[in-house]
Amino acid sequence: MNGWQVKPEATVPYRSGEVPGDLDTLWHAEADAVSLYTDTGEFLLVLPGPGSSRGGWLCVRDTVCERLPSRIATITNQPEFIAMSLDGRQICATSREEDEYWIITHRFPDDFETVDRKQSVVYPEVGRLIESGTTWDNLLSYLKSTGEFNGHKIELMGILREGGGIPIPASRELLSLLDQQCTPMVPAEELEAKWRQLLSDRRPG
């Protein structure tokens, strides 16, 4: 879900304690539209949660082919995930953004470069900066300097998770202080204090 200007194909209002039926219906409609599944129901999947992305993409076969967000939520407690076609060209994902769920699709062009600079350069450096206790301003300045960051909050969530091991639920409170283009909506001191608290909370003990 990183690396392009993210806009949802569909949105569904968030309701605490349940997965809206519309989310299931709309996600499967979008997945069908982009031909996500193979004829035998196979696709690639990354689930949310600490460390889940480090294992890479899981090749799964969906024999039910309905209510996938709800079924994932019964395991992870949230219907957030990234699904990709086996050829690596189509993505259909769900993400909770404040008071609604987003359904996001993307098609990579046929000549898409398979060497991912985010994976090989940006994520390791983000991890190093976080381990060094960098300031929020320094981290954001680095990301902007790479040319790999489009300045969107949902993208930033992914970078913090992939590069720094910070799960989306943990980063959500910090990023609620930014607008969708990652512009602070509070004084810099308050944002930095929240960042310091996030770094403190992720350290063992």
N, C-alpha and C positions, 0 to 999 in steps of 0.2 A: 504494500500500500504506500510505499515511499517512492519519491522521485518524480512525481508529476503533480500537476495542479488538481488536487482531489475535489471532485464534486459528486454528490450522491445521485444515483439513478432514481432512488426512491427513499422516502423517509417514513418512519412509523413512530408515533408518540410513545415515549417510555412510560411504562406503568410498573411501579415497584412490586416485586414479588411474583411477576408472571412474564411469560414471553407472549407478546401479542400474536394472535393468529395471523394477522395481516403480514407480520414479518416472515413467517413461514411461507405464506402464499406468494408474496412478492419476491422473496429470495429465489424460490424455485422458478418463477417466471423469468427472472433475469438470467438465472443459470441456464435455462433452456434456450433463451434468446442468444446467448454467446456460445452455445454448444460446449458447455463445461464438461459434461459427463461423456465417457466413451459409450459405445453401444452396450457394454457389459456393466456400466455404472461406475467405472473407475475414474478417479481424479486424485490430485495431490492436496494435502491439507496441513496447515499449521494451526494449532490450537493456542489460546491465550494462556498466560500464566508464567511464572518465573522459570527460566531454563527451557521452556518448551521449544523455542525456536532454535536452540543450539543443536537439537537433534536433527535439524533439517526437515525437509518436506516428507510427510508420510504418504505413501501410496495406499489408498483405501478403495474399497468397493462398497457402494451403497446399494443394498438389495431392496431397500424400502422406497427410496427416491421421493420421499415427502417428509415435511416437518423436520428438516435437518437442523435449523437453528434451535428448535425446541429440544431435540434429542441431544444435541451437544450441551445445551444448558443443564440437562439432568446430570451430566458428568462434571462440568466445570463451573456450574452455578451462573454462567453468563453465556448468552448466545452470540459471542464474538469469536470470529475465526476468519482465516483467509483460505480460500479454496482456489486451486489453479488447475487448468487442463493439463493432461499428461504431456502435451507438446510444449508447455511453458508459454503459451501465447495468450491465454484467456485467464483473467482473474475475476472472481465474484466473491466479495467479502461482506461481512457485517461488522459494524462498530457502533458502540454507544457514544453519542456526542451530546453531552449535557442532558437535555430533556427529550431526546429522541434517538432512535436507532437509524443509522445510515446503511443503505445497501449500495455498495460501490463496485463498479465493473471497470475493466480496462483490457484493451487488446494491445499487446506489444507488436510492433511492425515485424514483418518477416525478416528484415535485416537487423533486428535488435541485437546489440552487442552482448554476448553471453558473459563476458568478464565484467563483473559488477564492482565498480569502483567503491561503492558504499561498503560492500563486504570486505574488500581487500585493503582499503585505506581509511575510510571515514570511521567506520565502526570501531576498529582498533584504537584509533586516536581518541575518539570519544571516551572509550573505556579508560584509556590512560589519563585523560584529563579529569575524569570523574574520580579515579583512584587518587589523584594528586590533590583533590579538594579544590578544584578550580572554581572561580566565581561563575555565576549565571551569565553575566555579561561576556566573560571570556569564552565560555562554551558557545554561546550564540554567535559571537564574532567569528569563532573558528568555523562554525557550520556555514555561515554566510560566505566565508572566504573560499570554500571548497568548490562552489558552483554546483554542488549536488543537492542543495537544500532550497526548496521553493518557497519557504516561509509560511507553511501552513501548519496549524496546530495538530491535525491528525497525523501528518508526516512526522512532526517532532515527537509525538508519542512513540511512534515506531522506532525512531532513532535512539531514544532513551532506553527503550526495551532491548533493541538489538545490540547497541553499542555498550550500554552501561548496565544491562541486566535489571533495569528498573521496570517492573510490571506496569501495565497500563493503569490498573486501579490505583497504584501508588502515585503515579505521576498526575492523575486527573485533578487532584486538589490544587497542585501547583499550576497546572495549565489552565485552570478555571480563572486564574488571574490575568490571562491573556485573551485577546480577541482571536477570531479565526485566522488572522494573518500574523499572529504571535506578537502583536503590539501590546505592551503592558497596559493594564487598566487600573493599576495601583501604583503608588510611589515605588521607586527603585529599591528603597530600603526594605519595604515589606516583601517584595518579590525575592530579594536576596535572602531574607530571613527564612522564607518558606523553602527556598532551595537548600539552605544550610540544614534545615530540619529534615528534609527528605534524605540528604546525604547521611545525616546522623542516624536516621531510622533504619537505613539499609545496612549499616555496619553490624556485624555480629556482636552480641553482648552490650 
